């Protein structure tokens, strides 16, 4: 009887099992939103001639989200530490955040993702970066 009560209390409190769909990246409405296994670092400056994340990249005109990007960075070319989305449709992966990148105001990462317009995927010369949690 006590174990049933404990399980019921844990389930109601949300402590029994973590939500595998928990997200923490920025939505267009400002709510956090990141794939499980990743944590948001925020919006960083970026430049075409000196990418903040540059080891691997992909672009999607209609499917990009931080989840898609994190999946790409996890499955392709090895497992990367950082995944970043930019300009609504671009994804970059690396194991290092490269100079001269600096943290930027989150308002600069304001372009909706092509795969889910309720999420923002970076901005113009602004990359939203998440770090893989090991």
Protein Blocks (a to p, Z undefined) as FASTA:
>chain_A
ZZmmmmmmmmmnopmpccfkbccbdcfkopacddehiacebjcdddfklcfblkbccddf
klgcfklmmmmmmmggpaafbdcdeehlaccddfbdcdfbdcddfklmmcccfklmkbce
hjehiacdddddZZ
